[in-house]
């Protein structure tokens, strides 16, 4: 298998299983520079029969995205400072409650420490824990785990009271700065290529709208879905499927971009054609790759380089069975996603389909597919 170069600074994997031992010769440049990912520092290695590796063809033949689905916090905008403010203000609320209950300082400190642990805030690093609830979950989920944690520790507080604390803080993400310069110009350039732009965020609608206005991109976003508008948030496939229904595209025609394992999980669970992780949020390179990313980039600005690796055309995969996202099972009524996935997504069973994810294809030593393998 020959390995072609990815964009500089890219790390790449996709998914396939090996049914027989295969010797693979690879060119390696320390995993960086020309975008090649080395395997254990070796230029050749053997895959045991039971090994599962992740393989991606570059450029993916006969595939180009019709829609890019961006996460918001940590992908389009810097959110760490806002989340720090939220933690500090919620801590004040908790300490006031402890004082009202005449709890000892030691008990109050223990409760606050447990609160940080549950939501995913590191006091030592003064930052969000990678892909923890605070960075990846919806506000409803974060408030639920907060209320549950505090109640278990003996603090007399209900979910309604915790929700009131949160609401009194206002839109904490309103002043988040964009993570790349000229974000509006960047999105305009993507739209000029005929690509639909959408946002899928765990944040609520009011804060998301405020951010888009602040970044002056509201008119550039074709579709947007927020955490308070879905029954199941990321990493569920539901938000992606809802966006696809609105846009009239299939999941395999989407490129999903995010900074957390929840973003990668949504793309993987939803059958996105390409799942891209970025290192501008809380997720680490290894974590993003392990949870579904085919490619990890430093930031969204490098998407331009990635898209240059894709063919500038749209050709429908000839051997892929396409099923409408508005088929027998309604997305809104979906209760068991695993049972209904087959009726909602593109069938990925064909062995010779021309999508970026060449799943199920047996790899042999004389195969000329491009391969990048995660060690």
Secondary structure as UniProt FT lines:
FT   TURN            8..9
FT   STRAND          11..12
FT   STRAND          16..17
FT   STRAND          22..25
FT   TURN            30..31
FT   TURN            33..35
FT   TURN            40..41
FT   STRAND          44..47
FT   TURN            49..50
FT   STRAND          52..53
FT   TURN            61..62
FT   STRAND          67..70
FT   TURN            74..76
FT   HELIX           80..100
FT   TURN            101..102
FT   HELIX           105..119
FT   STRAND          121..122
FT   TURN            123..126
FT   STRAND          127..128
FT   TURN            130..131
FT   HELIX           133..136
FT   HELIX           139..152
FT   TURN            153..154
FT   HELIX           159..167
FT   TURN            168..169
FT   TURN            172..175
FT   TURN            181..182
FT   HELIX           183..192
FT   TURN            193..194
FT   STRAND          196..200
FT   HELIX           205..215
FT   HELIX           218..220
FT   STRAND          223..225
FT   HELIX           227..229
FT   TURN            234..235
FT   HELIX           238..247
FT   HELIX           251..253
FT   STRAND          254..258
FT   HELIX           261..270
FT   STRAND          274..278
FT   TURN            279..280
FT   HELIX           285..290
FT   TURN            291..292
FT   STRAND          295..297
FT   HELIX           300..302
FT   HELIX           303..308
FT   TURN            318..319
FT   TURN            325..326
FT   TURN            332..333
FT   HELIX           337..344
FT   TURN            351..352
FT   TURN            359..360
FT   TURN            365..366
//
